[in-house]
């Protein structure tokens, strides 16, 4: 069974390439899911994959790309009925 998590990342995470960075890192780790900006200035992501890869992604998101300043990463476990395929960018919500 794949581990599933929803992340909400706050700080200076919009306008600094954070979503592109998440997509590239998720694909390298073999994760599926999606990432999007939120109206409140945070970035939200759903990640699905092997336990180790999800853990590595969460830790990477706490650092972010060089131009970002991550204040917090809230992680919430999920139990999706339908798992996403691949990794996508979603519109701002």
C-alpha positions in Angstrom: 0.0 0.0 0.0 1.3 3.4 -0.9 1.7 6.1 1.7 -0.5 9.2 1.0 0.0 12.7 2.4 -1.3 16.2 1.9 1.2 19.0 2.5 0.6 22.7 3.0 3.8 24.7 2.8 3.9 28.3 4.2 6.5 31.0 4.0 7.9 32.6 0.8 6.9 29.8 -1.4 5.1 31.5 -4.3 7.0 33.2 -7.1 10.2 31.4 -6.3 9.9 28.2 -8.4 8.6 26.1 -5.5 6.0 24.2 -7.6 8.4 23.4 -10.4 10.9 22.3 -7.8 8.3 20.0 -6.1 7.3 18.5 -9.5 11.0 17.7 -10.4 11.8 16.3 -7.0 8.6 14.2 -6.9 9.3 12.7 -10.3 12.8 11.9 -9.3 11.5 10.1 -6.2 8.9 8.2 -8.2 6.0 9.8 -6.4 2.6 10.6 -7.9 0.2 13.4 -7.0 -0.1 17.1 -7.6 1.0 20.6 -6.5 -0.7 24.0 -6.6 -0.6 27.5 -5.3 -3.3 28.5 -2.8 -4.9 31.9 -2.7 -3.5 32.5 0.9 0.1 32.4 -0.4 0.8 28.8 0.6 1.6 25.8 -1.6 -0.4 22.6 -1.3 0.7 19.2 -2.5 -0.7 15.7 -2.4 2.0 13.0 -2.6 1.6 9.3 -3.0 4.4 6.7 -3.0 6.6 4.3 -1.0 7.1 5.3 2.7 10.7 6.2 2.3 10.2 8.4 -0.8 7.3 10.2 0.8 9.4 10.8 3.9 12.2 12.1 1.8 9.9 14.4 0.0 8.4 15.9 3.2 11.9 16.6 4.5 12.9 18.2 1.2 9.8 20.4 1.3 10.9 21.7 4.7 14.0 23.1 2.9 12.6 24.0 -0.5 14.5 25.5 -3.5 17.2 28.1 -2.9 15.0 31.1 -3.4 12.2 29.9 -1.0 11.9 30.5 2.7 9.9 27.7 4.2 8.3 28.6 7.6 6.2 25.4 8.1 5.1 22.2 6.4 1.8 20.8 7.7 1.5 17.2 6.9 -1.9 15.4 6.9 -2.3 11.7 6.1 -4.7 10.8 3.4 -6.7 7.7 2.4 -7.6 8.3 -1.2 -9.8 5.8 -3.0 -8.4 6.6 -6.4 -4.6 7.1 -6.5 -3.2 9.8 -8.9 -1.0 8.7 -11.8 2.1 10.8 -12.5 2.7 14.2 -11.0 0.7 17.3 -12.1 0.4 21.0 -11.5 -3.1 22.1 -10.6 -4.6 25.6 -10.9 -4.5 27.9 -7.9 -7.3 27.3 -5.4 
